Amino acid sequence: MSEISVESITVDGSTVEYEVDYSRDLRRFFDASTFSVSYDVDVGDVPRGVLAVPVLAQVCPVAWATDSTVSIDTVDRQFVEGLDGVRETLGRMYPAFIDGGGLDADDVVDYDHAPGRFDGAAQLFSGGVDSLATYVRHREADPALIAIQGWVVGVGEDERWARAMGHVEQFADRTGSDTHGITANISSFLDHTMLNVHYKHHTDGGWYSGVGHGIGLLGVCAPLAYRQGYGVIHMGSTHWDGFELDSVTWPGPGSPWGSHPAIDDNVQWAGTRGHHDAFEITRQDKLELLADYARETDQTFVIRTCTYDDAGGNCNRCEKCVRTATGLMLAGVDPNDFGYRVDEDWYDYVIERFAENDWALDEHVRYYWEDIQAHLPPAEPLPDDSAQRYVGWLADNDFAANVEHSTQPLWVRVLRVGARNAPYGIYERLYPIYDRLRPEPYS
C-alpha cells in the first residue's frame, strides 16, 4: 500500500514545520515536502499529538482518495476518533474515489481537557456573509475571529493579506472581539491542480472546496485552540439542508461539499470541537439576520464577498456582488451602507448581464437566486421605482433556464467555474484570461 509519512514536527516559537515523505506514486499530488503553519501566539508548549493535527488534516483526505496509509509517531486520541466520521461522510459523498486508506500512529494520546480548561469560543472569519452570520448568531459567547492566509489569499501575498486582515480587525474593533491570523502553505503544499485533474469530475467544486477544506481549515487551528483554550470553533455553512442539486446522488441533507455538518462536527482534538454553523438557514436568511443586526445595533459594516477586487473590497460587477447587494436590498437595508454601490442604472446593468448570459451560472448559483425569489415579496418598502421594476423582473426570471441555455461557449464556462474554485496561486495565473471574459465594469 502507498504511504504518506509525517517524518518530523519542528516548533520554533509560533511556527510549526512538518516534513512529509510519500510513495513515488503519490508525488504527483504534492508540490512540497514541507507543510508550514505560523500563528500569532507561541505554540511551543502545545503537546505533540495536537501539533500533529494540522498536517494530518491536509493529507488524510488524499490518503483516503488514493487508498494510502498515513503514518505518524504521535497523535491526539480525540482527533483519531473523529477522523472515522469524516472519512465515512466523504465516502458516502464520493463513493467513486473515497474508499480506503487509513492512519497508522505509534502512539495515540489523551491530553488534558479538564472542565474549565477550554471555555472560550472562536470562529473562522473572512468578513463574508457566512462568517458574519455566524458571528451574529454566537456573539453572546464573544468568539475570537480567526482568519487564515494560504487559500483565498496566498502565502506571500502580503498586501492582499494586510487588506483582508484590515477588514477583520475593523470589524473586531467595532465588536470588541479578539482576532488571530494564521498563515499556512495550504495551496502550495498539495498539488491542487493534479488533485483536480484526478477527482474534480466527481465533485461539485475543486479538491479543497469539494473535499478538503472543512477538516483542513479547522485542523489548522488546533495548536492555537489548545494554546488559547477555545473549546469550540465555528465554521459558517456555505449551503443549507435544503440545498440539493439535481445532478447529485447523495443520501444526506444538503449537497456533497468539503464543509458539512457531518464533516465539521466530527473534527475534534483535545478539548476542542468543530461546529458547522447555520446549516438550517439559507443564504438569504443570513442576509436578513445581518440586516436585523445592523438595525438593532444602529451600525453598518462592510460585507466582503468578492475575490476579484484588487483593493480588497467588492467589485460591484460580478455575479456574487450583485447577488449579495440584491439580497441586502430585499432585507430592507441599503447595500451602499455595506460595501456595495447601487444606483438607478445598476438595475438595468444586472438585467442586461442575465439577458446576455455574461455570468457563469451553474446549479449552485441558480439555487442562490431561487432562494432570493422564495423570499419575495420583500417585507420592507423598496427605495424607488427602479428597485420595484427590478424586483418584478427578479420574481419572473427563470434562473434554471439561464443555466440550461447559457450562450457562453463551454470552454468559457469551464474556465470561469475553474477559476472560481481554484486556490489563489492558480487563480492568479488564470485571472488575466478570466478578466477578459467578464462583463464591462459597472459605472
C-alpha positions in Angstrom: 0.0 0.0 0.0 1.2 3.5 -0.8 2.3 5.6 2.2 2.3 9.2 3.4 4.7 9.6 6.3 5.0 12.6 8.7 8.7 12.3 9.3 9.2 15.2 11.7 7.4 18.1 13.5 9.6 21.1 14.4 8.4 24.0 16.5 10.1 27.4 16.6 8.0 29.7 18.8 4.9 30.5 16.7 5.8 28.4 13.7 5.4 24.7 13.2 7.0 22.8 10.3 6.2 19.3 9.1 8.5 17.2 6.9 6.4 14.8 4.9 7.5 11.9 2.7 5.4 9.9 0.3 5.5 7.0 -2.0 6.7 7.6 -5.6 3.1 7.1 -7.0 1.8 9.9 -4.7 4.4 12.5 -5.6 2.1 14.0 -8.3 -0.3 15.1 -5.6 2.3 17.1 -3.6 4.0 20.3 -4.5 6.3 20.3 -1.5 7.6 18.0 1.3 7.3 20.7 4.0 4.0 21.9 5.4 4.3 25.0 7.5 1.9 26.9 9.8 2.5 30.2 11.6 0.4 31.6 14.4 0.3 34.9 16.2 0.9 33.2 19.6 3.7 30.9 20.8 2.7 27.2 20.4 5.9 25.7 21.8 4.2 24.2 24.8 1.4 22.5 22.8 1.5 18.7 23.0 3.0 16.9 20.0 -0.2 14.9 19.3 -2.1 18.2 19.0 0.6 19.7 16.9 0.1 16.8 14.5 -3.5 17.7 13.7 -2.8 20.5 11.1 -0.8 18.3 8.7 -3.0 15.2 9.2 -6.0 17.4 8.3 -4.4 18.1 4.9 -3.0 14.7 4.0 -5.7 12.2 5.3 -8.3 13.1 2.6 -5.5 12.5 0.0 -4.8 9.1 1.6 -8.5 8.1 1.5 -8.7 9.0 -2.2 -5.6 7.1 -3.1 -6.1 4.1 -0.7 -2.9 5.0 1.1 -1.7 4.8 4.8 -0.7 7.9 6.7 2.0 7.1 9.3 3.0 9.3 12.3 4.5 8.8 15.7 2.0 10.5 18.0 -1.5 11.9 17.6 -4.3 13.1 19.8 -6.9 10.5 20.6 -10.0 12.7 20.1 -8.8 13.6 16.6 -8.4 10.0 15.7 -11.9 9.2 17.0 -13.5 11.9 15.0 -11.5 11.1 11.8 -13.6 8.0 11.2 -16.7 10.1 11.0 -15.1 12.5 8.5 -13.9 9.6 6.3 -17.3 7.9 6.4 -19.1 11.0 5.4 -16.7 11.8 2.5 -17.0 8.1 1.4 -20.8 8.5 1.2 -20.5 11.8 -0.7 -17.9 10.5 -3.1 -18.0 6.7 -3.3 -16.2 6.7 -6.7 -12.9 7.6 -5.1 -13.1 7.8 -1.2 -12.9 4.1 -0.5 -9.9 3.2 1.6 -6.8 4.5 3.3 -6.1 4.9 6.9 -4.0 6.3 9.7 -1.2 4.4 11.5 0.1 6.1 14.6 2.7 4.7 17.0 1.1 6.4 20.0 -2.5 7.7 20.4 -2.6 10.0 23.4 -5.3 11.5 25.7 -4.4 15.1 26.6 -5.7 17.3 29.3 -9.1 18.8 28.6 -10.5 19.2 32.1 -13.7 21.2 32.7 -12.9 24.9 32.6 -9.7 24.5 30.6 -11.5 25.1 27.2 -14.3 27.6 27.9 -13.5 30.0 25.1 -15.0 30.1 21.6 -13.7 31.0 18.2 -14.8 31.0 14.6 -13.3 31.1 11.2 -13.9 34.6 9.9 -13.5 36.2 6.4 -15.9 39.1 6.7 -18.3 37.4 4.2 -22.0 36.6 4.6 -21.4 33.2 6.2 -18.9 34.2 8.8 -20.7 37.4 9.7 -23.9 35.5 10.2 -22.1 33.0 12.4 -20.7 35.9 14.5 -24.2 37.4 14.9 -25.6 34.0 16.0 -22.9 33.4 18.6 -22.0 36.9 19.6 -23.1 36.4 23.2 -20.2 33.9 23.6 -17.7 36.6 22.2 -16.0 34.3 19.7 -12.4 35.2 18.7 -12.2 35.8 14.9 -9.7 33.6 13.1 -8.5 34.4 9.5 -6.4 32.0 7.6 -3.9 33.0 4.9 -2.9 30.4 2.4 -6.0 29.6 0.5 -8.1 32.5 -0.8 -5.2 34.8 -0.1 -1.9 33.0 -0.9 1.2 32.8 1.2 3.5 35.7 0.1 0.5 37.9 -1.0 1.3 40.3 1.8 -0.5 43.3 0.5 -3.7 41.3 -0.1 -3.4 39.7 3.3 -2.9 43.1 5.0 -6.1 44.3 3.4 -8.0 41.2 4.3 -6.8 41.4 7.9 -7.6 45.1 8.0 -11.3 44.3 7.3 -11.2 41.6 10.0 -9.7 43.9 12.6 -12.0 46.8 11.6 -15.0 44.6 12.4 -13.3 43.3 15.6 -12.6 46.8 16.8 -16.4 47.6 16.5 -17.4 44.4 18.4 -14.5 44.2 20.9 -13.5 40.8 19.6 -10.1 39.1 19.7 -8.5 38.2 16.4 -6.0 35.7 15.2 -4.1 35.4 11.9 -2.8 32.0 10.8 -0.6 31.5 7.7 -0.3 28.0 6.2 1.0 26.9 2.8 -2.2 25.1 2.0 -2.3 25.9 -1.7 1.4 25.2 -2.3 1.8 22.0 -0.2 -0.6 19.8 -2.1 -0.7 19.9 -5.9 -4.3 21.1 -6.2 -4.1 21.2 -10.0 -3.3 17.5 -10.1 -5.8 16.6 -7.5 -8.5 18.4 -9.5 -7.4 16.6 -12.7 -8.0 13.3 -11.0 -11.0 14.0 -8.8 -12.8 17.2 -9.8 -15.2 15.4 -12.2 -16.6 13.5 -9.2 -17.2 16.7 -7.1 -19.1 19.9 -7.5 -16.1 22.0 -6.7 -12.3 21.8 -6.8 -10.4 19.4 -4.5 -10.3 21.7 -1.5 -13.8 23.1 -2.0 -15.5 19.8 -2.6 -13.4 17.6 -0.3 -10.7 19.0 1.9 -11.5 22.5 3.3 -13.7 21.6 6.3 -11.3 19.3 8.0 -8.3 21.2 6.5 -9.1 24.7 7.8 -10.5 23.6 11.2 -7.5 21.3 11.7 -5.0 24.1 11.1 -6.5 25.8 14.1 -5.7 23.0 16.6 -2.4 24.3 18.2 -4.0 27.8 18.5 -7.2 26.5 20.1 -5.2 24.4 22.6 -3.0 27.3 23.5 -5.8 29.8 23.9 -8.4 27.4 25.4 -11.0 27.5 22.7 -13.5 24.7 23.2 -15.4 25.2 20.0 -14.5 26.6 16.6 -17.5 27.6 14.5 -17.3 27.3 10.7 -20.1 29.1 8.8 -22.1 27.0 6.4 -21.9 27.5 2.6 -25.0 25.5 1.8 -28.1 24.7 3.8 -30.1 21.5 4.4 -32.5 22.1 1.5 -29.6 22.8 -0.9 -30.0 19.6 -3.1 -28.5 19.7 -6.5 -30.4 17.7 -9.1 -27.3 16.2 -10.7 -26.0 14.7 -7.4 -26.9 11.4 -5.8 -26.4 11.8 -2.1 -28.5 10.3 0.7 -27.7 13.0 3.3 -29.1 16.6 3.8 -27.7 19.4 1.6 -25.2 18.7 -1.1 -21.8 17.0 -1.1 -19.2 19.6 -0.1 -16.0 19.8 1.8 -17.6 21.6 4.7 -20.8 19.9 6.0 -22.2 19.2 9.5 -21.3 15.5 9.2 -17.7 16.6 8.4 -17.0 19.7 10.6 -18.9 18.4 13.7 -16.6 15.3 13.6 -13.4 17.4 13.6 -12.1 17.4 17.2 -9.0 17.3 19.3 -8.1 17.6 23.0 -10.8 19.8 24.5 -12.0 21.4 21.2 -14.7 20.5 18.7 -15.5 21.9 15.3 -19.1 23.2 14.7 -20.7 23.6 11.3 -22.9 26.6 11.8 -26.2 27.8 10.4 -26.9 24.8 8.1 -30.6 25.2 8.9 -31.0 28.7 7.3 -30.5 29.8 3.7 -28.1 32.5 2.4 -31.0 35.0 2.1 -32.0 34.2 5.7 -28.4 35.1 6.7 -28.6 38.4 4.9 -31.9 39.2 6.7 -30.1 38.2 10.0 -27.4 40.7 9.2 -29.9 43.4 8.3 -31.7 42.9 11.6 -28.3 43.0 13.5 -27.4 46.3 11.8 -30.8 47.8 12.7 -30.5 46.5 16.3 -27.0 48.0 16.8 -27.6 51.0 14.6 -24.3 50.2 12.9 -23.3 49.3 9.3 -20.3 47.2 8.3 -18.6 46.1 5.1 -19.6 42.6 3.8 -16.7 41.2 1.8 -17.9 38.7 -0.8 -15.7 39.5 -3.8 -12.4 37.8 -4.6 -11.8 39.8 -7.7 -11.4 43.4 -6.4 -7.7 44.3 -6.3 -8.3 46.8 -3.4 -9.7 44.0 -1.2 -13.3 45.3 -1.3 -16.2 44.5 -3.7 -16.0 45.0 -7.4 -19.8 45.6 -7.7 -19.9 43.9 -11.2 -19.5 40.2 -10.6 -22.5 37.9 -10.0 -21.7 37.3 -6.3 -21.5 41.1 -5.6 -24.8 41.6 -7.4 -26.5 38.7 -5.7 -25.4 39.9 -2.2 -26.4 43.5 -2.9 -29.8 42.3 -4.2 -30.3 40.2 -1.0 -29.5 43.2 1.2 -31.9 45.4 -0.6 -34.7 42.8 -0.2 -33.8 42.6 3.5 -34.7 46.2 3.9 -31.2 47.9 4.1 -29.2 50.0 1.7 -26.4 47.9 0.0 -24.4 51.1 -0.3 -24.0 51.0 3.5 -22.4 47.6 3.4 -19.7 47.9 0.8 -21.6 47.9 -2.4 -22.6 50.5 -5.0 -26.2 50.5 -6.2 -27.9 53.4 -8.1 -30.7 53.6 -10.6 -28.6 52.4 -13.5 -27.4 49.4 -11.6 -30.7 47.5 -12.0 -30.5 47.7 -15.8 -26.9 46.6 -15.7 -27.9 43.4 -13.7 -30.8 42.6 -16.0 -28.6 43.0 -19.1 -26.0 40.7 -17.7 -28.5 37.9 -17.2 -30.1 38.6 -20.6 -26.7 38.2 -22.3 -25.6 35.3 -20.1 -22.5 37.1 -19.1 -22.1 35.2 -15.9 -21.1 31.6 -15.4 -24.4 30.3 -14.0 -24.3 26.8 -12.6 -26.7 24.8 -10.3 -25.1 26.4 -7.3 -25.8 30.0 -8.5 -29.3 29.0 -9.6 -30.1 27.8 -6.1 -28.9 31.1 -4.6 -31.1 33.2 -6.9 -34.1 30.9 -6.4 -33.6 31.3 -2.7 -33.9 35.0 -3.1 -37.1 34.5 -5.2 -38.5 32.4 -2.4 -38.2 35.3 0.0 -40.3 37.6 -2.3 -42.1 39.9 -1.8 -39.8 41.9 0.4 -41.1 42.7 3.9 -39.8 46.3 3.8 -40.6 49.1 1.2 -38.3 49.3 -1.7 -36.3 52.5 -2.2 -37.6 53.7 -5.6 -39.5 52.8 -8.8 -36.3 51.4 -10.4 -35.9 48.9 -7.5 -39.6 48.0 -7.8 -39.2 47.2 -11.5 -36.1 45.2 -10.8 -37.9 43.1 -8.2 -40.7 42.5 -10.7 -38.1 41.1 -13.1 -36.5 39.1 -10.4 -39.7 37.4 -9.4 -40.4 36.4 -13.0 -36.9 35.4 -14.2 -36.3 31.7 -14.9 -32.8 31.1 -13.5 -32.9 27.4 -14.3 -33.3 28.5 -18.0 -30.3 30.8 -17.6 -28.2 27.8 -16.6 -29.6 25.5 -19.2 -29.5 27.9 -22.2 -26.2 29.8 -21.5 -24.9 31.2 -24.7 -21.3 31.2 -23.5 -19.1 28.6 -25.1 -18.4 25.6 -22.9 -14.7 26.3 -22.6 -15.5 29.8 -21.2 -17.9 28.4 -18.6 -15.4 25.8 -17.6 -12.7 28.4 -17.2 -14.8 30.6 -15.1 -16.0 27.9 -12.8 -12.5 26.5 -12.6 -11.1 29.9 -11.7 -13.8 30.4 -9.0 -12.9 27.2 -7.3 -9.1 27.5 -7.7 -6.6 28.4 -4.9 -5.2 31.9 -5.2 -1.9 30.8 -6.8 -3.8 29.1 -9.6 -6.4 31.8 -9.8 -3.7 34.5 -10.2 -2.4 32.7 -13.3 -5.9 32.3 -14.7 -7.0 35.8 -13.9 -5.7 37.7 -17.0 -7.7 35.3 -19.2 -10.7 35.3 -16.9 -10.8 39.0 -16.7 -11.1 39.4 -20.5 -14.2 37.2 -20.3 -16.0 39.3 -17.7 -18.6 42.0 -18.4 -17.5 45.6 -18.7 -17.3 47.4 -15.3 -20.4 48.8 -13.9 -20.1 52.6 -13.8 
